[in-house]
Amino acid sequence: MDGERPRPTYVDYKDVELLKKLTNRHGKIVGRRKTGCTAISQHAVTASIKRARFMALMPYKGD
C-alpha cells in the first residue's frame, strides 16, 4: 500500500478489494480520520464491511 486510502463515494459489499483497503491488518474497520471519508460514506463502508463478513466474503479477524 502506498499510504493513501481510497475515499469511496459508493461502496458495494461484493467489492472485497476496496473493503480490504479500508480495514487494517487485524481486520478492524479504519476510522474516518485515517480514511478521509465523510460521515455518510463511512457509514456505507461500515455497513458494507459488516455485510461482506456476514456473507463470508471477508474474515471477521485478521491474519
N, C-alpha and C positions, 0 to 999 in steps of 0.2 A: 504494500500500500504506500502511496506517495505522501501520506499525511493529510490529504484532503478527503473529507467525507461528502457524499452526494447530498444535495438538497432536493429531495423529490417533491414534485407537485402532485403527482398521482402515484399511489402505491398499490400494487396488486400482490396478494398473498402467494401467488404462484411464481413471482419473480424472486427466486431464492437468492440469486447472486447479489441483487441490490439489498435484500434484507440482511445478508451476511455482513455487508459493509456497514450496516447500522447497528451491529452488535459487536461487543468486544470478544476477546478470545475465550473468556469464561462463559459466554453465552448471554450476558446481561445486555439489556437494551441501553444504548448510549443516550445520554440526556441531550436536551435542546442546546445547551451551551456548547457542547462538542460538535453536534451535527449542524448547527446553524439553521435548523428548521423553524418554521413558525409554529405556533401552538396548534393550529388546525392540522398542519401536515404531520406534526409529531404524534398527535392522537391517531391519525390514519396509519402511521408507521407502527405504532404500538399495537393497534388492533390487527394489522396485517401479520405482524410477527407472532402474536398470540394465536391467530387463526392458522398460520403455517405450522406452528408447533402442534396444535391440536390435530391437524391433518397429517402429521408425521412427515412433513417436508423439511422441518428443521428440528434439531435436538433441543431439549429443554436445558441441558447442561452442555458446557463447552468441553473441549478435549482435555 
